[in-house]
Amino acid sequence: ITVLNASKTYGNEDELKVEALKPDSFSVEKGEFVCIIGTSGSGKSTLLHLLAGVDEATTGQIIINGKDITKLNQESLAIFRRREVGIIYQFFNLVPVLTARENIELPLMLDEKKVNRAYFNEIVELLAIKNRLDFYPSKLSGGEQQRVAIARALAMDPEVMLFDEPTSALDPEMVGEVLKTMQDLADSGMTMVIVTHEMGFAREVSDEVWFMADGYLQEQGSPEQIFENPQSPRAKDFLSKVL
C-alpha cells in the first residue's frame, strides 16, 4: 500500500467544510501488520475507508498492488473492493436473511465464481465456525458474527485485510477470541491494517503502530518506540490517558 498526499474533505464552499484527513503520505509493506491508534475524530476510519475504496480521496493517490484506485471508475472500484481487499466493520454487516455459509459465499456469488471447498474449509477451520455455518446471524454470538464477517472478507483471498474497530461492538468476553483470530491472520503473513483501541493488542502483535490526531498521521514507528518513547506531544498525552 502506498499513499501519496491523500486527503479527504467533506462539504464544499457553500457548506461547512470538514478536513477529515489532511494531505499525508505513507506506505505499508506486503505482509506487514499496522495498528492505527489515536483520538476520536482523528481520521482513522476515514483513512481506512479510503484504502478500501469505499470512499473517494479528495486529493492524492492511493496505490494498492500497483493499482492507483483513485483513478478507477465505479465498476472497476467495485471489482477491486470485492477481489483485492477485505474490510471488516465494527458492526459486522452480515445479511440477516442469509446463513453464515451463505454470507461467506456471497462475494463469490457476486463475482460468479465457484467456491473452492478446500480453501473454504481452511477458513472456517481457522476461524472455528465450522459447526455454525447453517445458522442465521441472529442465532450467532457477537464473536461468531465477527468471525463470519472475517471469513466473508477472506473468501476472495484478498491481498489486504482492513479492520475498523473490530472489537468495539463486542462484549468483553468476546474480545479475546476475535483478537486471537486476528493474531493468527497476522502470523500467517496477511497484510493487515487495523484501527483499534486495544492498546495491549497493538503493542504486542503489530509490526508498526501509527498514531493519528487532528486529521493526520502524527507519528509512526515500532510498538516499542510508540508506547515507550513517543515523540509527538499529542501521542504522549493520549497514551498517558489510555495506558
C-alpha positions in Angstrom: 0.0 0.0 0.0 1.4 3.4 -1.0 -0.5 6.6 -0.1 0.7 9.9 -1.7 -0.6 13.2 -0.4 -4.1 11.7 0.1 -6.7 13.8 1.8 -10.4 13.8 2.4 -12.6 16.9 2.8 -16.4 16.8 3.3 -18.6 19.7 2.2 -17.8 22.5 -0.2 -17.5 26.3 -0.3 -21.3 26.6 0.2 -21.3 24.2 3.2 -19.3 23.7 6.4 -16.1 22.1 5.2 -14.5 19.4 7.3 -11.0 18.2 6.7 -11.4 14.6 7.9 -8.0 13.7 6.6 -5.3 16.2 5.8 -2.7 15.5 3.0 -0.3 12.8 4.0 2.0 10.1 2.6 3.0 6.7 3.9 3.2 3.1 3.0 2.6 -0.5 4.2 4.8 -3.3 3.1 3.5 -6.7 1.9 2.9 -8.9 4.9 3.1 -6.0 7.4 0.6 -5.6 10.3 -0.1 -2.0 11.1 -2.3 -0.8 14.0 -3.7 2.7 13.9 -4.5 4.3 17.2 -5.5 7.8 18.2 -8.1 10.2 19.4 -11.8 10.1 18.4 -12.4 12.0 15.2 -8.7 11.9 14.2 -9.3 10.5 10.7 -8.5 6.8 11.5 -11.7 5.4 10.0 -11.7 7.9 7.1 -8.2 6.7 6.2 -9.3 3.0 6.3 -12.3 3.7 4.1 -10.1 5.4 1.5 -7.8 2.4 1.5 -10.8 0.1 1.0 -12.1 2.2 -1.9 -15.5 2.7 -0.1 -14.8 6.5 0.0 -13.1 8.7 -2.6 -10.0 10.7 -1.8 -10.3 14.5 -2.3 -6.7 14.7 -3.4 -3.7 12.4 -3.8 -3.1 8.9 -4.9 -3.8 5.5 -3.2 -1.8 2.7 -4.8 -2.6 -0.9 -3.8 -0.8 -3.8 -5.5 0.5 -1.3 -8.1 -3.0 -0.1 -8.9 -4.0 3.6 -8.3 -7.5 3.1 -7.0 -8.2 6.9 -7.2 -8.3 6.5 -11.0 -10.8 3.6 -11.1 -14.3 4.1 -12.3 -17.2 2.9 -10.1 -17.4 -0.5 -11.8 -13.7 -1.2 -11.6 -13.7 0.1 -8.0 -16.5 -2.4 -7.1 -14.4 -5.2 -8.5 -11.3 -4.0 -6.7 -13.2 -3.9 -3.4 -14.6 -7.4 -3.9 -11.4 -9.1 -5.0 -8.4 -7.3 -3.6 -9.2 -6.0 -0.1 -11.3 -7.4 2.7 -12.8 -4.9 5.1 -14.3 -5.7 8.5 -16.6 -3.2 10.1 -17.3 -2.9 13.8 -21.0 -3.9 13.3 -20.3 -6.9 11.1 -22.8 -6.0 8.3 -23.9 -9.6 7.8 -27.0 -10.2 5.7 -29.7 -11.3 8.2 -31.7 -13.5 5.8 -28.6 -15.5 4.8 -27.0 -18.2 6.8 -23.4 -17.9 7.9 -22.4 -20.2 5.0 -24.3 -18.0 2.5 -22.9 -14.8 4.0 -19.3 -16.2 3.5 -20.0 -17.3 -0.1 -21.8 -14.1 -1.1 -18.7 -12.3 -2.6 -18.0 -15.3 -4.7 -21.6 -15.4 -5.9 -21.5 -11.7 -6.8 -18.3 -12.4 -8.8 -19.8 -15.5 -10.4 -17.1 -17.8 -9.1 -17.2 -21.3 -7.8 -16.5 -21.9 -4.2 -13.1 -23.5 -3.6 -14.1 -26.0 -1.0 -10.6 -26.7 0.2 -10.0 -23.0 0.8 -13.5 -22.5 2.3 -12.9 -25.4 4.8 -9.5 -24.0 5.7 -11.0 -20.6 6.5 -13.9 -21.9 8.6 -11.5 -24.3 10.5 -9.1 -21.4 11.2 -12.0 -19.2 12.5 -13.6 -22.1 14.4 -17.0 -21.6 12.9 -17.3 -24.9 11.0 -20.2 -26.0 13.2 -22.1 -22.7 12.9 -22.4 -22.5 9.1 -26.1 -23.2 8.9 -27.2 -20.7 11.5 -28.5 -17.3 10.7 -26.7 -14.2 12.2 -29.4 -13.7 14.8 -28.5 -17.2 16.2 -24.8 -16.4 16.5 -22.9 -14.8 19.3 -21.2 -11.4 18.7 -17.8 -13.1 18.4 -19.2 -15.7 16.0 -20.8 -13.0 13.8 -17.5 -11.1 13.7 -15.6 -14.3 12.7 -18.2 -15.0 9.9 -17.6 -11.4 8.7 -13.9 -12.1 8.7 -14.5 -15.4 6.8 -16.6 -13.5 4.2 -13.7 -11.0 3.7 -11.2 -13.8 3.3 -13.4 -15.7 0.9 -12.0 -13.9 -2.2 -8.4 -14.5 -0.9 -7.6 -10.7 -0.8 -4.1 -9.3 -0.6 -5.0 -6.9 2.1 -7.3 -7.0 5.2 -8.6 -3.9 6.8 -10.3 -3.8 10.2 -12.3 -0.8 11.6 -12.6 -1.1 15.4 -13.4 -4.8 15.1 -13.9 -5.4 18.8 -15.8 -2.2 19.8 -19.3 -3.8 19.4 -18.4 -7.0 21.3 -19.0 -8.0 24.8 -15.7 -8.1 26.8 -15.6 -11.9 26.9 -15.8 -11.9 23.1 -12.9 -9.6 22.5 -10.2 -12.1 23.3 -11.4 -14.6 20.7 -11.6 -12.1 17.9 -8.1 -10.7 18.7 -6.8 -14.3 18.7 -8.2 -14.7 15.2 -6.6 -11.5 14.0 -3.2 -12.6 15.6 -3.5 -15.9 13.7 -4.0 -14.0 10.4 -1.1 -11.7 11.2 1.1 -14.7 11.9 0.1 -16.2 8.5 1.7 -13.2 6.7 -1.5 -11.4 5.7 -1.1 -7.7 5.0 -3.3 -6.0 7.6 -4.2 -2.5 8.8 -6.4 -2.2 11.8 -8.0 0.8 13.6 -8.1 -0.2 17.2 -8.5 1.0 20.8 -7.0 -2.3 22.1 -3.6 -0.9 23.2 -2.3 -4.1 24.6 -3.0 -5.9 21.3 -1.4 -3.1 19.2 1.7 -3.2 21.5 2.1 -7.0 21.4 1.1 -8.1 17.9 1.6 -5.3 15.4 4.8 -4.7 13.3 4.2 -0.9 13.3 1.9 1.5 15.2 0.5 4.7 13.7 -0.8 7.5 15.9 -3.3 9.8 14.4 -4.7 13.1 15.7 -6.3 16.2 14.0 -6.7 14.5 10.7 -3.2 13.3 10.0 -0.6 10.8 10.9 1.4 12.4 13.7 3.8 9.6 14.5 4.7 6.1 13.3 7.1 3.5 14.5 7.6 0.2 16.2 5.3 -0.6 19.1 8.2 -0.3 21.4 9.1 3.2 20.2 5.5 4.5 20.1 4.5 3.1 23.5 7.8 3.5 25.4 9.1 6.7 23.8 6.6 8.7 21.8 7.9 11.9 20.4 4.6 13.7 19.5 3.1 15.8 22.4 -0.3 14.6 21.3 0.8 11.0 21.3 2.3 11.4 24.8 -0.9 13.0 26.1 -3.1 10.3 24.5 -1.1 7.4 25.7 -0.8 8.8 29.3 -4.6 8.6 29.5 -5.2 5.2 27.9 -2.3 3.1 29.3 
